[in-house]
């Protein structure tokens, strides 16, 4: 099993920055990739960014110039640096551990990001 804990969310003004953290524990060696998703109120959860086990990354087009995903191996932490925040970035941000085929993914509890205009 993998346990994910997100932190770093908060209330910021438009144009501000935050660094979101996702700490993974448990069977972390089995993780293929860590991704960030977000879900705004009344909307579907959407993918934001992924960092793979080989450190390759991918981003949603709408945020790729403002968000940066990175990792530190000790402890097993993945960060999402979010800059130039806009009100439309307001959402609960979730960390996802993508596991090998046949094993369900794991999710954290989420961290709220609220951007005021």
N, CA, C and O atoms as a printed pandas DataFrame, in Angstrom:
     atom_number atom_name residue_name chain_id  residue_number  x_coord  y_coord  z_coord
0              1         N          UNK        A               1    0.831   -1.207    0.000
1              2        CA          UNK        A               1    0.000    0.000    0.000
2              3         C          UNK        A               1    0.859    1.248    0.000
3              4         O          UNK        A               1    2.005    1.237    0.450
4              5         N          UNK        A               2    0.288    2.312   -0.509
5              6        CA          UNK        A               2    0.955    3.611   -0.550
6              7         C          UNK        A               2    0.052    4.633    0.128
7              8         O          UNK        A               2   -1.158    4.661   -0.097
8              9         N          UNK        A               3    0.656    5.463    0.952
9             10        CA          UNK        A               3   -0.085    6.540    1.626
10            11         C          UNK        A               3    0.455    7.869    1.135
11            12         O          UNK        A               3    1.666    8.092    1.128
12            13         N          UNK        A               4   -0.448    8.754    0.723
13            14        CA          UNK        A               4   -0.056   10.050    0.185
14            15         C          UNK        A               4   -0.650   11.157    1.048
15            16         O          UNK        A               4   -1.825   11.114    1.413
16            17         N          UNK        A               5    0.171   12.140    1.366
17            18        CA          UNK        A               5   -0.304   13.281    2.149
18            19         C          UNK        A               5    0.110   14.568    1.449
19            20         O          UNK        A               5    1.297   14.827    1.255
20            21         N          UNK        A               6   -0.887   15.374    1.069
21            22        CA          UNK        A               6   -0.619   16.651    0.427
22            23         C          UNK        A               6   -0.631   17.775    1.455
23            24         O          UNK        A               6   -1.285   17.681    2.494
24            25         N          UNK        A               7    0.100   18.831    1.145
25            26        CA          UNK        A               7    0.088   20.029    1.972
26            27         C          UNK        A               7    0.528   21.204    1.120
27            28         O          UNK        A               7    0.950   21.036   -0.024
28            29         N          UNK        A               8    0.422   22.402    1.694
29            30        CA          UNK        A               8    0.927   23.587    1.018
30            31         C          UNK        A               8   -0.129   24.469    0.388
31            32         O          UNK        A               8    0.184   25.554   -0.100
32            33         N          UNK        A               9   -1.360   24.029    0.389
33            34        CA          UNK        A               9   -2.409   24.866   -0.173
34            35         C          UNK        A               9   -2.698   26.060    0.710
35            36         O          UNK        A               9   -2.173   26.174    1.817
36            37         N          UNK        A              10   -3.545   26.953    0.204
37            38        CA          UNK        A              10   -3.905   28.122    0.986
38            39         C          UNK        A              10   -4.640   29.132    0.149
39            40         O          UNK        A              10   -5.026   28.868   -0.989
40            41         N          UNK        A              11   -4.827   30.302    0.737
41            42        CA          UNK        A              11   -5.489   31.415    0.071
42            43         C          UNK        A              11   -4.435   32.417   -0.377
43            44         O          UNK        A              11   -3.652   32.908    0.436
44            45         N          UNK        A              12   -4.415   32.717   -1.658
45            46        CA          UNK        A              12   -3.451   33.666   -2.196
46            47         C          UNK        A              12   -4.159   34.622   -3.147
47            48         O          UNK        A              12   -5.235   34.326   -3.666
48            49         N          UNK        A              13   -3.534   35.768   -3.361
49            50        CA          UNK        A              13   -4.056   36.717   -4.342
50            51         C          UNK        A              13   -3.608   36.309   -5.737
51            52         O          UNK        A              13   -2.610   35.608   -5.904
52            53         N          UNK        A              14   -4.347   36.750   -6.716
53            54        CA          UNK        A              14   -3.978   36.484   -8.107
54            55         C          UNK        A              14   -2.553   36.974   -8.358
55            56         O          UNK        A              14   -2.163   38.056   -7.917
56            57         N          UNK        A              15   -1.792   36.159   -9.071
57            58        CA          UNK        A              15   -0.397   36.462   -9.324
58            59         C          UNK        A              15    0.552   35.849   -8.323
59            60         O          UNK        A              15    1.764   35.842   -8.538
60            61         N          UNK        A              16    0.017   35.334   -7.229
61            62        CA          UNK        A              16    0.849   34.759   -6.188
62            63         C          UNK        A              16    1.341   33.361   -6.510
63            64         O          UNK        A              16    1.056   32.810   -7.573
64            65         N          UNK        A              17    2.093   32.796   -5.561
65            66        CA          UNK        A              17    2.697   31.476   -5.752
66            67         C          UNK        A              17    2.480   30.604   -4.524
67            68         O          UNK        A              17    2.308   31.098   -3.410
68            69         N          UNK        A              18    2.493   29.321   -4.751
69            70        CA          UNK        A              18    2.461   28.332   -3.681
70            71         C          UNK        A              18    3.331   27.160   -4.091
71            72         O          UNK        A              18    3.571   26.936   -5.278
72            73         N          UNK        A              19    3.805   26.412   -3.098
73            74        CA          UNK        A              19    4.468   25.147   -3.379
74            75         C          UNK        A              19    3.698   24.047   -2.667
75            76         O          UNK        A              19    3.653   23.980   -1.439
76            77         N          UNK        A              20    3.100   23.198   -3.470
77            78        CA          UNK        A              20    2.353   22.069   -2.942
78            79         C          UNK        A              20    3.290   20.881   -2.778
79            80         O          UNK        A              20    4.169   20.652   -3.609
80            81         N          UNK        A              21    3.097   20.130   -1.704
81            82        CA          UNK        A              21    3.930   18.961   -1.434
82            83         C          UNK        A              21    3.062   17.721   -1.348
83            84         O          UNK        A              21    1.922   17.769   -0.887
84            85         N          UNK        A              22    3.622   16.611   -1.801
85            86        CA          UNK        A              22    2.975   15.305   -1.691
86            87         C          UNK        A              22    4.022   14.348   -1.138
87            88         O          UNK        A              22    5.004   14.034   -1.811
88            89         N          UNK        A              23    3.811   13.889    0.083
89            90        CA          UNK        A              23    4.735   12.945    0.707
90            91         C          UNK        A              23    4.163   11.543    0.594
91            92         O          UNK        A              23    3.039   11.279    1.022
92            93         N          UNK        A              24    4.954   10.645    0.009
93            94        CA          UNK        A              24    4.523    9.261   -0.179
94            95         C          UNK        A              24    5.219    8.361    0.819
95            96         O          UNK        A              24    6.409    8.530    1.088
96            97         N          UNK        A              25    4.494    7.414    1.367
97            98        CA          UNK        A              25    5.063    6.427    2.275
98            99         C          UNK        A              25    4.457    5.067    1.973
99           100         O          UNK        A              25    3.436    4.960    1.294
100          101         N          UNK        A              26    5.101    4.033    2.487
101          102        CA          UNK        A              26    4.643    2.668    2.223
102          103         C          UNK        A              26    5.447    2.048    1.097
103          104         O          UNK        A              26    6.669    2.188    1.059
104          105         N          UNK        A              27    4.778    1.365    0.179
105          106        CA          UNK        A              27    5.438    0.647   -0.922
106          107         C          UNK        A              27    5.782    1.587   -2.065
107          108         O          UNK        A              27    5.300    1.417   -3.185
108          109         N          UNK        A              28    6.613    2.574   -1.782
109          110        CA          UNK        A              28    6.894    3.626   -2.760
110          111         C          UNK        A              28    7.729    3.129   -3.937
111          112         O          UNK        A              28    7.692    3.729   -5.011
112          113         N          UNK        A              29    8.479    2.049   -3.756
113          114        CA          UNK        A              29    9.294    1.543   -4.868
114          115         C          UNK        A              29    8.442    0.996   -6.000
115          116         O          UNK        A              29    8.926    0.838   -7.120
116          117         N          UNK        A              30    7.186    0.706   -5.721
117          118        CA          UNK        A              30    6.290    0.181   -6.754
118          119         C          UNK        A              30    5.644    1.272   -7.591
119          120         O          UNK        A              30    4.999    0.982   -8.599
120          121         N          UNK        A              31    5.812    2.509   -7.187
121          122        CA          UNK        A              31    5.144    3.611   -7.879
122          123         C          UNK        A              31    5.783    3.868   -9.245
123          124         O          UNK        A              31    6.999    4.030   -9.342
124          125         N          UNK        A              32    4.973    3.905  -10.285
125          126        CA          UNK        A              32    5.470    4.214  -11.631
126          127         C          UNK        A              32    5.583    5.715  -11.870
127          128         O          UNK        A              32    6.503    6.182  -12.542
128          129         N          UNK        A              33    4.648    6.454  -11.319
129          130        CA          UNK        A              33    4.620    7.896  -11.546
130          131         C          UNK        A              33    3.766    8.541  -10.462
131          132         O          UNK        A              33    2.879    7.915   -9.881
132          133         N          UNK        A              34    4.060    9.798  -10.212
133          134        CA          UNK        A              34    3.231   10.612   -9.320
134          135         C          UNK        A              34    2.638   11.736  -10.154
135          136         O          UNK        A              34    3.334   12.381  -10.937
136          137         N          UNK        A              35    1.366   11.956   -9.979
137          138        CA          UNK        A              35    0.685   13.013  -10.731
138          139         C          UNK        A              35   -0.082   13.917   -9.782
139          140         O          UNK        A              35   -0.480   13.520   -8.687
140          141         N          UNK        A              36   -0.271   15.125  -10.233
141          142        CA          UNK        A              36   -1.168   16.073   -9.561
142          143         C          UNK        A              36   -2.419   16.231  -10.416
143          144         O          UNK        A              36   -2.357   16.359  -11.639
144          145         N          UNK        A              37   -3.541   16.217   -9.735
145          146        CA          UNK        A              37   -4.828   16.499  -10.341
146          147         C          UNK        A              37   -5.465   17.644   -9.550
147          148         O          UNK        A              37   -5.027   17.971   -8.447
148          149         N          UNK        A              38   -6.494   18.239  -10.127
149          150        CA          UNK        A              38   -7.241   19.238   -9.378
150          151         C          UNK        A              38   -8.720   19.133   -9.719
151          152         O          UNK        A              38   -9.112   18.695  -10.801
152          153         N          UNK        A              39   -9.509   19.548   -8.762
153          154        CA          UNK        A              39  -10.955   19.515   -8.955
154          155         C          UNK        A              39  -11.567   20.785   -8.394
155          156         O          UNK        A              39  -11.551   21.024   -7.186
156          157         N          UNK        A              40  -12.103   21.589   -9.289
157          158        CA          UNK        A              40  -12.813   22.790   -8.876
158          159         C          UNK        A              40  -14.238   22.420   -8.482
159          160         O          UNK        A              40  -14.776   21.399   -8.912
160          161         N          UNK        A              41  -14.823   23.255   -7.672
161          162        CA          UNK        A              41  -16.180   22.994   -7.192
162          163         C          UNK        A              41  -17.141   22.860   -8.365
163          164         O          UNK        A              41  -17.206   23.739   -9.225
164          165         N          UNK        A              42  -17.885   21.761   -8.400
165          166        CA          UNK        A              42  -18.868   21.536   -9.442
166          167         C          UNK        A              42  -18.301   21.051  -10.760
167          168         O          UNK        A              42  -19.039   20.909  -11.735
168          169         N          UNK        A              43  -16.996   20.793  -10.806
169          170        CA          UNK        A              43  -16.370   20.359  -12.051
170          171         C          UNK        A              43  -15.708   19.003  -11.870
171          172         O          UNK        A              43  -15.505   18.537  -10.748
172          173         N          UNK        A              44  -15.374   18.379  -12.994
173          174        CA          UNK        A              44  -14.697   17.095  -12.946
174          175         C          UNK        A              44  -13.230   17.269  -12.567
175          176         O          UNK        A              44  -12.623   18.307  -12.829
176          177         N          UNK        A              45  -12.686   16.252  -11.958
177          178        CA          UNK        A              45  -11.260   16.261  -11.635
178          179         C          UNK        A              45  -10.470   16.251  -12.937
179          180         O          UNK        A              45  -10.812   15.523  -13.868
180          181         N          UNK        A              46   -9.407   17.064  -13.004
181          182        CA          UNK        A              46   -8.591   17.125  -14.205
182          183         C          UNK        A              46   -7.125   16.930  -13.883
183          184         O          UNK        A              46   -6.648   17.323  -12.818
184          185         N          UNK        A              47   -6.428   16.329  -14.802
185          186        CA          UNK        A              47   -5.003   16.089  -14.664
186          187         C          UNK        A              47   -4.241   17.402  -14.826
187          188         O          UNK        A              47   -4.605   18.242  -15.649
188          189         N          UNK        A              48   -3.180   17.570  -14.036
189          190        CA          UNK        A              48   -2.372   18.788  -14.073
190          191         C          UNK        A              48   -0.951   18.499  -14.551
191          192         O          UNK        A              48   -0.470   19.129  -15.493
192          193         N          UNK        A              49   -0.284   17.553  -13.906
193          194        CA          UNK        A              49    1.119   17.289  -14.228
194          195         C          UNK        A              49    1.499   15.913  -13.715
195          196         O          UNK        A              49    0.872   15.382  -12.799
196          197         N          UNK        A              50    2.548   15.333  -14.325
197          198        CA          UNK        A              50    3.057   14.021  -13.935
198          199         C          UNK        A              50    4.567   14.039  -13.923
199          200         O          UNK        A              50    5.200   14.661  -14.775
200          201         N          UNK        A              51    5.145   13.348  -12.946
201          202        CA          UNK        A              51    6.578   13.062  -12.967
202          203         C          UNK        A              51    6.727   11.544  -12.897
203          204         O          UNK        A              51    6.190   10.892  -12.001
204          205         N          UNK        A              52    7.461   11.001  -13.855
205          206        CA          UNK        A              52    7.638    9.566  -13.949
206          207         C          UNK        A              52    8.844    9.102  -13.126
207          208         O          UNK        A              52    9.632    9.915  -12.643
208          209         N          UNK        A              53    8.971    7.787  -12.978
209          210        CA          UNK        A              53   10.066    7.241  -12.173
210          211         C          UNK        A              53   11.431    7.563  -12.772
211          212         O          UNK        A              53   12.440    7.554  -12.067
212          213         N          UNK        A              54   11.461    7.849  -14.074
213          214        CA          UNK        A              54   12.734    8.245  -14.713
214          215         C          UNK        A              54   12.908    9.761  -14.743
215          216         O          UNK        A              54   13.801   10.281  -15.413
216          217         N          UNK        A              55   12.038   10.469  -14.003
217          218        CA          UNK        A              55   12.067   11.930  -13.847
218          219         C          UNK        A              55   11.611   12.697  -15.082
219          220         O          UNK        A              55   11.731   13.922  -15.120
220          221         N          UNK        A              56   11.094   12.006  -16.086
221          222        CA          UNK        A              56   10.467   12.741  -17.175
222          223         C          UNK        A              56    9.155   13.332  -16.668
223          224         O          UNK        A              56    8.509   12.774  -15.780
224          225         N          UNK        A              57    8.775   14.465  -17.244
225          226        CA          UNK        A              57    7.581   15.176  -16.760
226          227         C          UNK        A              57    6.651   15.489  -17.911
227          228         O          UNK        A              57    7.050   15.493  -19.076
228          229         N          UNK        A              58    5.423   15.747  -17.567
229          230        CA          UNK        A              58    4.415   16.166  -18.538
230          231         C          UNK        A              58    3.452   17.107  -17.843
231          232         O          UNK        A              58    3.189   16.986  -16.647
232          233         N          UNK        A              59    2.931   18.048  -18.619
233          234        CA          UNK        A              59    2.054   19.069  -18.057
234          235         C          UNK        A              59    0.811   19.249  -18.911
235          236         O          UNK        A              59    0.817   19.024  -20.121
236          237         N          UNK        A              60   -0.243   19.659  -18.247
237          238        CA          UNK        A              60   -1.437   20.119  -18.932
238          239         C          UNK        A              60   -1.071   21.405  -19.678
239          240         O          UNK        A              60   -0.374   22.262  -19.135
240          241         N          UNK        A              61   -1.536   21.538  -20.909
241          242        CA          UNK        A              61   -1.133   22.687  -21.727
242          243         C          UNK        A              61   -1.458   24.022  -21.068
243          244         O          UNK        A              61   -0.680   24.971  -21.168
244          245         N          UNK        A              62   -2.584   24.097  -20.406
245          246        CA          UNK        A              62   -3.038   25.400  -19.895
246          247         C          UNK        A              62   -2.207   25.920  -18.730
247          248         O          UNK        A              62   -2.319   27.094  -18.378
248          249         N          UNK        A              63   -1.374   25.072  -18.122
249          250        CA          UNK        A              63   -0.605   25.502  -16.955
250          251         C          UNK        A              63    0.893   25.320  -17.122
251          252         O          UNK        A              63    1.651   25.665  -16.215
252          253         N          UNK        A              64    1.341   24.793  -18.242
253          254        CA          UNK        A              64    2.736   24.352  -18.319
254          255         C          UNK        A              64    3.741   25.491  -18.218
255          256         O          UNK        A              64    4.905   25.244  -17.902
256          257         N          UNK        A              65    3.337   26.719  -18.473
257          258        CA          UNK        A              65    4.271   27.842  -18.345
258          259         C          UNK        A              65    4.304   28.407  -16.925
259          260         O          UNK        A              65    5.108   29.289  -16.624
260          261         N          UNK        A              66    3.430   27.898  -16.056
261          262        CA          UNK        A              66    3.339   28.481  -14.715
262          263         C          UNK        A              66    3.596   27.465  -13.608
263          264         O          UNK        A              66    3.966   27.851  -12.499
264          265         N          UNK        A              67    3.411   26.184  -13.881
265          266        CA          UNK        A              67    3.549   25.155  -12.860
266          267         C          UNK        A              67    4.796   24.316  -13.142
267          268         O          UNK        A              67    5.149   24.087  -14.299
268          269         N          UNK        A              68    5.455   23.863  -12.083
269          270        CA          UNK        A              68    6.620   22.991  -12.217
270          271         C          UNK        A              68    6.499   21.840  -11.234
271          272         O          UNK        A              68    6.290   22.052  -10.039
272          273         N          UNK        A              69    6.632   20.620  -11.743
273          274        CA          UNK        A              69    6.606   19.432  -10.896
274          275         C          UNK        A              69    8.033   18.942  -10.705
275          276         O          UNK        A              69    8.827   18.934  -11.646
276          277         N          UNK        A              70    8.355   18.532   -9.480
277          278        CA          UNK        A              70    9.706   18.041   -9.181
278          279         C          UNK        A              70    9.615   17.054   -8.036
279          280         O          UNK        A              70    8.555   16.885   -7.433
280          281         N          UNK        A              71   10.736   16.399   -7.735
281          282        CA          UNK        A              71   10.724   15.407   -6.657
282          283         C          UNK        A              71   12.003   15.487   -5.836
283          284         O          UNK        A              71   13.036   15.959   -6.311
284          285         N          UNK        A              72   11.916   15.024   -4.614
285          286        CA          UNK        A              72   13.072   14.727   -3.762
286          287         C          UNK        A              72   12.897   13.303   -3.278
287          288         O          UNK        A              72   11.817   12.926   -2.824
288          289         N          UNK        A              73   13.947   12.515   -3.371
289          290        CA          UNK        A              73   13.818   11.100   -3.013
290          291         C          UNK        A              73   13.868   10.837   -1.522
291          292         O          UNK        A              73   13.393    9.800   -1.060
292          293         N          UNK        A              74   14.428   11.746   -0.774
293          294        CA          UNK        A              74   14.530   11.514    0.667
294          295         C          UNK        A              74   14.110   12.762    1.410
295          296         O          UNK        A              74   14.913   13.688    1.529
296          297         N          UNK        A              75   12.885   12.834    1.918
297          298        CA          UNK        A              75   11.906   11.756    1.843
298          299         C          UNK        A              75   11.248   11.693    0.466
299          300         O          UNK        A              75   11.570   12.498   -0.408
300          301         N          UNK        A              76   10.342   10.757    0.265
301          302        CA          UNK        A              76    9.679   10.594   -1.017
302          303         C          UNK        A              76    8.632   11.685   -1.195
303          304         O          UNK        A              76    7.458   11.510   -0.868
304          305         N          UNK        A              77    9.087   12.807   -1.718
305          306        CA          UNK        A              77    8.226   13.975   -1.832
306          307         C          UNK        A              77    8.206   14.482   -3.257
307          308         O          UNK        A              77    9.248   14.607   -3.901
308          309         N          UNK        A              78    7.023   14.769   -3.739
309          310        CA          UNK        A              78    6.843   15.401   -5.042
310          311         C          UNK        A              78    6.241   16.776   -4.798
311          312         O          UNK        A              78    5.299   16.931   -4.021
312          313         N          UNK        A              79    6.799   17.764   -5.472
313          314        CA          UNK        A              79    6.342   19.136   -5.321
314          315         C          UNK        A              79    5.629   19.612   -6.588
315          316         O          UNK        A              79    5.903   19.142   -7.693
316          317         N          UNK        A              80    4.730   20.535   -6.398
317          318        CA          UNK        A              80    4.142   21.258   -7.515
318          319         C          UNK        A              80    4.273   22.746   -7.196
319          320         O          UNK        A              80    3.543   23.288   -6.367
320          321         N          UNK        A              81    5.213   23.383   -7.868
321          322        CA          UNK        A              81    5.383   24.825   -7.712
322          323         C          UNK        A              81    4.386   25.507   -8.636
323          324         O          UNK        A              81    4.398   25.293   -9.849
324          325         N          UNK        A              82    3.529   26.324   -8.053
325          326        CA          UNK        A              82    2.498   26.979   -8.844
326          327         C          UNK        A              82    2.709   28.474   -8.760
327          328         O          UNK        A              82    2.627   29.064   -7.683
328          329         N          UNK        A              83    2.980   29.080   -9.894
329          330        CA          UNK        A              83    3.262   30.512   -9.979
330          331         C          UNK        A              83    2.203   31.214  -10.822
331          332         O          UNK        A              83    1.454   30.577  -11.563
332          333         N          UNK        A              84    2.157   32.529  -10.695
333          334        CA          UNK        A              84    1.217   33.289  -11.502
334          335         C          UNK        A              84   -0.214   32.794  -11.361
335          336         O          UNK        A              84   -0.937   32.657  -12.347
336          337         N          UNK        A              85   -0.615   32.527  -10.113
337          338        CA          UNK        A              85   -1.931   31.929   -9.899
338          339         C          UNK        A              85   -3.065   32.826  -10.370
339          340         O          UNK        A              85   -3.015   34.050  -10.246
340          341         N          UNK        A              86   -4.080   32.184  -10.911
341          342        CA          UNK        A              86   -5.264   32.852  -11.421
342          343         C          UNK        A              86   -6.489   32.346  -10.659
343          344         O          UNK        A              86   -6.464   31.236  -10.127
344          345         N          UNK        A              87   -7.545   33.131  -10.599
345          346        CA          UNK        A              87   -8.753   32.651   -9.905
346          347         C          UNK        A              87   -9.238   31.302  -10.431
347          348         O          UNK        A              87   -9.780   30.501   -9.670
348          349         N          UNK        A              88   -9.051   31.047  -11.709
349          350        CA          UNK        A              88   -9.493   29.768  -12.276
350          351         C          UNK        A              88   -8.631   28.593  -11.842
351          352         O          UNK        A              88   -8.961   27.446  -12.143
352          353         N          UNK        A              89   -7.535   28.856  -11.140
353          354        CA          UNK        A              89   -6.730   27.771  -10.573
354          355         C          UNK        A              89   -7.297   27.301   -9.231
355          356         O          UNK        A              89   -6.819   26.319   -8.662
356          357         N          UNK        A              90   -8.298   27.990   -8.737
357          358        CA          UNK        A              90   -8.915   27.602   -7.474
358          359         C          UNK        A              90   -9.502   26.195   -7.576
359          360         O          UNK        A              90  -10.332   25.916   -8.441
360          361         N          UNK        A              91   -9.059   25.319   -6.684
361          362        CA          UNK        A              91   -9.482   23.918   -6.726
362          363         C          UNK        A              91   -8.868   23.184   -5.543
363          364         O          UNK        A              91   -7.994   23.702   -4.847
364          365         N          UNK        A              92   -9.344   21.976   -5.338
365          366        CA          UNK        A              92   -8.636   21.042   -4.450
366          367         C          UNK        A              92   -7.631   20.296   -5.315
367          368         O          UNK        A              92   -7.983   19.721   -6.345
368          369         N          UNK        A              93   -6.373   20.314   -4.879
369          370        CA          UNK        A              93   -5.305   19.663   -5.627
370          371         C          UNK        A              93   -4.993   18.326   -4.966
371          372         O          UNK        A              93   -4.749   18.250   -3.762
372          373         N          UNK        A              94   -5.007   17.273   -5.782
373          374        CA          UNK        A              94   -4.810   15.913   -5.295
374          375         C          UNK        A              94   -3.535   15.310   -5.869
375          376         O          UNK        A              94   -3.153   15.575   -7.009
376          377         N          UNK        A              95   -2.903   14.508   -5.062
377          378        CA          UNK        A              95   -1.729   13.740   -5.462
378          379         C          UNK        A              95   -2.184   12.311   -5.790
379          380         O          UNK        A              95   -3.006   11.726   -5.085
380          381         N          UNK        A              96   -1.631   11.774   -6.867
381          382        CA          UNK        A              96   -1.998   10.436   -7.326
382          383         C          UNK        A              96   -0.739    9.609   -7.554
383          384         O          UNK        A              96    0.203   10.068   -8.201
384          385         N          UNK        A              97   -0.725    8.394   -7.023
385          386        CA          UNK        A              97    0.379    7.465   -7.270
386          387         C          UNK        A              97   -0.089    6.438   -8.294
387          388         O          UNK        A              97   -0.999    5.650   -8.037
388          389         N          UNK        A              98    0.557    6.464   -9.468
389          390        CA          UNK        A              98    0.199    5.526  -10.538
390          391         C          UNK        A              98    1.003    4.246  -10.349
391          392         O          UNK        A              98    2.233    4.266  -10.344
392          393         N          UNK        A              99    0.295    3.144  -10.195
393          394        CA          UNK        A              99    0.905    1.871   -9.836
394          395         C          UNK        A              99    1.000    0.952  -11.061
395          396         O          UNK        A              99    0.413    1.244  -12.103
396          397         N          UNK        A             100    1.731   -0.145  -10.938
397          398        CA          UNK        A             100    1.815   -1.095  -12.052
398          399         C          UNK        A             100    0.449   -1.659  -12.420
399          400         O          UNK        A             100   -0.490   -1.638  -11.625
400          401         N          UNK        A             101    0.368   -2.165  -13.653
401          402        CA          UNK        A             101   -0.884   -2.722  -14.143
402          403         C          UNK        A             101   -1.424   -3.772  -13.183
403          404         O          UNK        A             101   -0.689   -4.636  -12.705
404          405         N          UNK        A             102   -2.709   -3.681  -12.913
405          406        CA          UNK        A             102   -3.348   -4.632  -12.011
406          407         C          UNK        A             102   -3.442   -4.148  -10.585
407          408         O          UNK        A             102   -4.120   -4.762   -9.761
408          409         N          UNK        A             103   -2.770   -3.053  -10.285
409          410        CA          UNK        A             103   -2.824   -2.457   -8.944
410          411         C          UNK        A             103   -3.515   -1.112   -9.033
411          412         O          UNK        A             103   -3.139   -0.282   -9.861
412          413         N          UNK        A             104   -4.516   -0.877   -8.201
413          414        CA          UNK        A             104   -5.213    0.422   -8.281
414          415         C          UNK        A             104   -4.291    1.573   -7.879
415          416         O          UNK        A             104   -3.369    1.400   -7.082
416          417         N          UNK        A             105   -4.558    2.744   -8.444
417          418        CA          UNK        A             105   -3.835    3.932   -8.053
418          419         C          UNK        A             105   -4.230    4.339   -6.639
419          420         O          UNK        A             105   -5.286    3.959   -6.134
420          421         N          UNK        A             106   -3.357    5.118   -6.019
421          422        CA          UNK        A             106   -3.639    5.682   -4.704
422          423         C          UNK        A             106   -3.809    7.197   -4.823
423          424         O          UNK        A             106   -3.210    7.846   -5.680
424          425         N          UNK        A             107   -4.638    7.733   -3.941
425          426        CA          UNK        A             107   -4.911    9.166   -3.917
426          427         C          UNK        A             107   -4.696    9.713   -2.514
427          428         O          UNK        A             107   -4.918    9.029   -1.515
428          429         N          UNK        A             108   -4.260   10.959   -2.470
429          430        CA          UNK        A             108   -4.204   11.654   -1.200
430          431         C          UNK        A             108   -5.545   12.305   -0.893
431          432         O          UNK        A             108   -6.516   12.162   -1.636
432          433         N          UNK        A             109   -5.569   13.024    0.226
433          434        CA          UNK        A             109   -6.828   13.623    0.675
434          435         C          UNK        A             109   -7.080   14.988    0.040
435          436         O          UNK        A             109   -8.190   15.514    0.115
436          437         N          UNK        A             110   -6.053   15.560   -0.582
437          438        CA          UNK        A             110   -6.195   16.843   -1.257
438          439         C          UNK        A             110   -5.808   18.030   -0.402
439          440         O          UNK        A             110   -5.844   17.973    0.827
440          441         N          UNK        A             111   -5.434   19.113   -1.079
441          442        CA          UNK        A             111   -5.124   20.369   -0.411
442          443         C          UNK        A             111   -5.808   21.500   -1.198
443          444         O          UNK        A             111   -5.728   21.556   -2.425
444          445         N          UNK        A             112   -6.468   22.378   -0.479
445          446        CA          UNK        A             112   -7.269   23.412   -1.120
446          447         C          UNK        A             112   -6.394   24.601   -1.525
447          448         O          UNK        A             112   -5.619   25.120   -0.721
448          449         N          UNK        A             113   -6.530   25.017   -2.774
449          450        CA          UNK        A             113   -5.899   26.243   -3.260
450          451         C          UNK        A             113   -7.016   27.204   -3.659
451          452         O          UNK        A             113   -7.869   26.878   -4.485
452          453         N          UNK        A             114   -6.995   28.384   -3.063
453          454        CA          UNK        A             114   -7.993   29.396   -3.375
454          455         C          UNK        A             114   -7.275   30.666   -3.806
455          456         O          UNK        A             114   -6.423   31.184   -3.085
456          457         N          UNK        A             115   -7.626   31.161   -4.985
457          458        CA          UNK        A             115   -6.984   32.345   -5.537
458          459         C          UNK        A             115   -8.021   33.461   -5.623
459          460         O          UNK        A             115   -9.043   33.323   -6.295
460          461         N          UNK        A             116   -7.748   34.546   -4.948
461          462        CA          UNK        A             116   -8.668   35.690   -4.959
462          463         C          UNK        A             116   -8.253   36.688   -6.033
463          464         O          UNK        A             116   -7.069   36.866   -6.317
464          465         N          UNK        A             117   -9.244   37.326   -6.616
465          466        CA          UNK        A             117   -8.951   38.288   -7.697
466          467         C          UNK        A             117   -8.722   39.688   -7.156
467          468         O          UNK        A             117   -8.465   40.613   -7.927
